[in-house]
Amino acid sequence: MPTRITISEAVRHEAETVEIAGWLYNIRKSGKIVFPLLRDGTGLMQCVAVKSALPEALFETIKNLTQESSIVVTGKIRADARAAGGFEMDVENLEVVQRVPESDPYPITPKEHGTEFLMDHRHLWLRSQRQHAIIRVRHAVIKAVRDYFDSHGFTLVDTPIFTPAACEGTTTLFEVNYFEDEKAYLTQSGQLYNEANAMAFGKVYCFGPTFRAEKSKTRRHLTEFWMVEPEMAYADLEEVKRVAEEMLLFITARVLETRREELKVLERDVAKLESVQSPFPRIGYDEAVKILQANGSEIQWGGDFGGTDETILTQQFDRPIMVDRFPSAIKAFYMAPDPDRPEVALGVDVLAPEGYGEIIGGGQRVHDPELLLRRIEEHQLPKEAFNWYLDLRKYGTVPHGGFGMGIERCVAWICGLEHIRETIAFPRMLYRLRP
């Protein structure tokens, strides 16, 4: 029996007869030669079926294959510089596992389809080259994130998805019924629990799905997304910024190293990713407001940045920028104030270039127990839900900090995508819960 390989392994099997299992991506016919294009999840392989070299019934079967039929092809691998991936397969046999019926053909064709149609058929759209490339870049980003933290002394500690209280504010929570009429919420962030983890392990990160119930329809928002959140004991704002920059440099270098072909499929200008080098520009909120006002924004000191403001700022630079010391009034209750200027917080937003906006938010946390209690009361949060969190300030409190990075926003920037919905296999948005 021939060895079964994947298309990505073809380079190691030149001149060998092998078997590849996959699906018919496309087919081209030229008289007595048929060119089925096979996909298997690792790449594309052009197969060559010659009528004179095959039994007549088999050639007719190949000739009449329908798009996305599942097939197992046996043949000899040979190098061909003109072919996708640099190799072709001369067909010796082909087994049809399932033939898509002509009466109900595969719905996604080479013609132009609207976004809503494609999103309704997301379960099938994922098979396209473009979507395949995006998800493979996403995989590389996630692996790079894990490799960075795993190789820099961080311990992965998972945090709950069900939480008893808000982390980022009560207006963007998904409420769910827990047992015996108790209410719980889908997590907005693992940060609070991760602070407890940091007091136990020193440097930690959590990585999982998070949920925001804000009714936003912008191209930058999902209601369910994946976030990596490192937290560090004995860390200040400058340490948080250092780690955030190092991690982003690590991610972009890894994608450029391992996903060049996918970036080519996406027609991504890799020169813009290659310019992501250290140091990242660092500006304060005060300076950022002046830049925005000089470029036509109506923002006033004390206001938060909108999407347009972030776009204006990032267009001034060719790499991510760090904006720190936002007004304390617009930051979360746990954000530490600047001891020299209590009206601003020791927080930082990292904005991606090319108008992609915020991809990282973080900073130094309040470690003073009295100040934290006062903040909880000012934000009208239920103290009893945070008793355990206050304990962290009673038993061995230290300056500490961390950040969160949304994977989807990072992937959208690296791939150069117009909308965040393509960065995850099955996006959840304000008006999309299916498929």
Residue pairs with C-beta under 8 A, 6 or more apart in sequence:
1 19
2 17
2 18
2 19
2 74
3 13
3 16
3 18
3 19
4 18
4 19
4 20
4 21
5 12
5 13
5 18
5 19
5 20
6 20
6 40
6 41
6 42
6 43
7 20
7 22
7 38
7 39
7 40
7 42
7 43
7 44
7 45
7 85
8 42
8 43
9 42
10 18
10 43
10 45
10 77
10 85
10 87
10 89
11 86
11 87
13 77
14 77
14 78
14 79
14 87
15 76
15 77
15 78
16 76
16 77
17 74
17 75
17 76
17 92
18 74
18 75
18 76
18 77
18 89
19 72
19 73
19 74
20 38
20 40
20 45
20 72
20 73
20 89
21 40
21 70
21 71
21 72
21 73
21 97
22 38
22 39
22 40
22 41
22 45
22 70
22 71
22 72
22 73
23 38
23 39
23 40
23 68
23 69
23 70
23 71
23 127
24 36
24 37
24 38
24 39
24 65
24 66
24 67
24 68
24 69
24 71
25 37
25 38
25 39
25 44
25 67
25 68
25 127
26 36
26 37
26 67
27 34
27 35
27 36
27 37
27 65
27 67
28 34
28 35
28 37
29 35
29 63
32 50
32 51
32 52
33 48
33 49
33 50
33 51
34 48
34 49
34 51
34 59
34 62
34 63
35 46
35 47
35 48
35 49
36 46
36 47
36 49
36 62
36 65
36 71
36 73
36 91
36 94
37 44
37 45
37 46
37 47
37 84
38 44
38 45
38 46
38 47
38 71
38 73
38 89
39 45
39 127
41 132
43 84
43 85
44 84
44 85
44 129
45 83
45 84
45 85
45 87
45 88
45 89
46 80
46 83
46 84
46 88
46 89
47 73
47 75
47 88
47 89
47 90
47 91
48 88
48 89
48 90
48 91
49 59
49 62
49 63
49 91
49 94
50 90
50 91
51 59
53 90
53 92
54 62
54 91
54 92
58 93
58 94
61 94
61 96
62 91
62 94
65 71
65 96
65 99
66 99
66 100
66 101
66 102
66 105
66 106
67 100
67 105
67 106
67 109
68 100
68 106
68 124
68 127
69 96
69 97
69 98
69 99
69 100
70 96
70 97
70 98
71 94
71 95
71 96
71 97
72 94
72 95
72 97
73 89
73 91
73 93
73 94
73 95
74 91
74 92
74 93
74 94
74 95
75 89
75 90
75 91
75 92
75 93
76 89
76 90
76 92
77 87
77 88
77 89
78 87
78 88
78 89
78 90
79 86
79 87
80 86
80 87
80 88
100 106
106 124
107 121
107 124
108 118
108 121
108 124
108 125
108 127
108 128
118 125
119 125
119 421
119 427
119 432
120 434
120 435
121 435
122 425
122 426
122 427
122 435
123 426
123 435
125 131
126 132
126 135
126 425
129 265
130 265
130 266
130 422
131 422
132 262
132 265
133 259
133 261
133 262
133 263
133 265
133 266
133 415
134 262
134 266
134 411
134 415
134 417
134 422
134 423
135 425
136 259
136 262
137 255
137 259
137 262
137 263
137 266
137 411
137 414
137 415
138 407
138 411
138 423
138 424
140 254
140 255
140 258
140 259
141 251
141 254
141 255
141 407
141 410
141 411
141 414
142 207
142 226
142 407
143 254
144 250
144 251
144 254
144 255
145 207
145 228
145 247
145 251
145 405
145 407
146 156
146 207
147 250
147 254
148 246
148 247
148 250
148 251
149 156
149 205
149 228
149 230
149 247
150 156
152 203
152 243
152 246
153 202
153 203
154 203
154 204
154 205
154 230
155 197
155 201
155 202
155 203
155 204
155 205
156 204
156 205
156 206
156 207
157 194
157 197
157 201
157 204
157 205
157 206
158 206
158 208
159 187
159 190
159 193
159 194
159 197
159 206
159 208
160 187
160 190
160 193
161 186
161 187
161 208
161 209
162 176
162 178
162 184
162 185
162 186
162 187
163 184
163 185
163 186
163 187
164 184
164 185
164 385
165 185
165 381
165 382
165 385
165 386
166 173
166 185
166 188
166 381
167 187
167 188
167 189
167 191
167 192
167 332
168 188
168 189
168 212
168 332
169 188
169 332
169 379
170 381
171 213
171 214
172 188
172 212
172 213
172 214
173 185
173 186
173 188
173 213
174 185
174 186
174 211
174 213
174 223
175 183
175 184
175 185
176 183
176 184
176 185
176 186
177 183
177 184
178 184
186 211
187 210
187 211
188 210
188 211
188 212
189 210
189 227
189 229
189 404
190 206
190 208
190 210
190 227
190 229
191 229
191 231
191 334
191 402
191 404
192 334
192 389
193 206
194 204
194 205
194 206
194 229
194 230
194 231
194 402
195 231
195 365
195 389
195 392
195 400
195 402
196 388
196 389
196 392
197 204
197 206
197 231
198 204
198 231
198 232
198 233
198 400
198 402
199 233
199 392
199 396
199 398
199 400
202 232
202 233
202 234
203 230
203 231
203 232
203 233
204 230
204 231
204 232
205 228
205 229
205 230
205 231
206 228
206 229
207 226
207 227
207 228
207 229
208 226
208 227
209 224
209 225
209 226
209 227
210 224
210 225
210 226
210 227
211 223
211 224
212 221
212 222
212 223
212 225
213 223
214 221
215 430
216 430
217 429
217 430
217 431
218 307
219 418
219 419
219 420
219 421
220 307
220 356
220 357
220 409
220 412
220 420
221 420
221 429
221 430
222 408
222 420
222 421
222 424
222 427
222 428
222 429
223 428
223 429
223 430
224 427
224 428
225 406
225 407
225 408
225 424
226 406
226 407
226 408
226 424
227 404
227 405
227 406
227 407
228 404
228 405
228 407
229 402
229 403
229 404
229 405
230 243
230 247
230 402
230 403
231 400
231 401
231 402
232 239
232 240
232 243
232 400
232 401
232 402
233 398
233 400
234 398
234 399
234 400
235 364
235 399
235 400
235 401
235 402
236 346
236 364
236 399
236 401
237 324
237 346
237 347
237 348
237 363
237 364
237 401
239 401
240 348
240 362
240 363
240 364
240 401
240 402
240 403
241 282
241 322
241 324
241 348
243 403
244 322
244 348
244 350
244 360
244 362
244 403
244 405
245 278
245 279
245 280
245 320
245 322
245 350
247 405
248 276
248 280
248 320
248 350
248 360
248 410
249 276
249 277
249 278
251 410
251 414
252 273
252 276
252 414
255 263
255 273
255 414
256 263
256 270
256 273
256 274
260 270
263 270
263 273
263 415
266 415
266 416
266 417
267 416
268 414
268 415
268 416
269 416
272 318
272 353
272 354
272 416
273 414
275 318
275 319
276 319
276 320
276 353
277 319
280 319
280 320
280 321
280 322
280 350
281 317
281 319
281 321
281 322
282 321
282 322
282 324
283 291
283 321
283 322
283 323
283 324
284 323
284 324
284 325
285 323
285 324
285 325
285 326
285 327
285 344
286 301
286 325
288 305
288 313
288 323
289 299
289 300
289 301
291 312
291 313
291 316
292 299
292 305
292 309
292 312
292 313
293 299
295 312
296 312
297 308
297 309
297 312
299 305
299 306
299 309
301 327
302 327
302 329
302 330
303 330
304 326
304 330
305 313
305 323
305 349
305 358
307 357
310 351
310 355
310 357
310 358
311 355
311 357
313 321
313 323
313 351
314 320
314 321
314 351
314 352
314 353
314 354
314 355
314 356
314 357
315 353
315 354
315 355
317 353
318 353
319 353
320 350
320 351
320 352
320 353
320 359
321 350
321 351
321 353
322 348
322 349
322 350
322 351
323 348
323 349
323 351
324 346
324 347
324 348
324 349
324 363
325 338
325 341
325 344
325 345
325 346
325 347
326 344
326 345
326 347
326 349
327 343
327 344
327 345
328 335
328 337
328 342
328 343
328 344
328 345
329 343
331 345
331 347
331 363
333 366
333 372
333 375
333 376
333 378
333 379
333 381
334 365
334 366
334 372
334 375
335 345
335 346
335 347
335 363
335 364
335 365
335 366
336 345
336 346
336 363
336 364
336 365
336 366
336 367
336 399
336 401
337 343
337 344
337 345
337 346
337 366
337 371
338 344
338 345
338 346
345 363
346 363
346 364
346 401
347 361
347 362
347 363
347 364
348 360
348 361
348 362
348 363
348 403
349 358
349 360
349 361
350 358
350 359
350 360
350 361
350 403
350 405
351 357
351 358
351 359
352 358
352 359
352 409
352 410
352 413
353 413
354 413
354 416
356 409
356 412
356 413
357 409
358 409
359 405
359 406
359 409
359 410
359 413
360 403
360 404
360 405
361 403
361 404
362 401
362 402
362 403
362 404
363 401
363 403
364 399
364 400
364 401
365 400
365 401
365 402
366 372
366 375
366 393
367 393
367 397
367 398
367 399
367 400
368 393
368 397
369 390
369 393
369 394
369 397
372 389
372 390
372 393
373 383
373 390
376 383
376 386
376 390
377 383
383 390
407 423
408 420
408 423
408 424
409 420
409 423
411 417
411 423
412 419
412 420
412 422
412 423
415 422
415 423
417 423
420 427
421 427
421 429
421 432
426 435
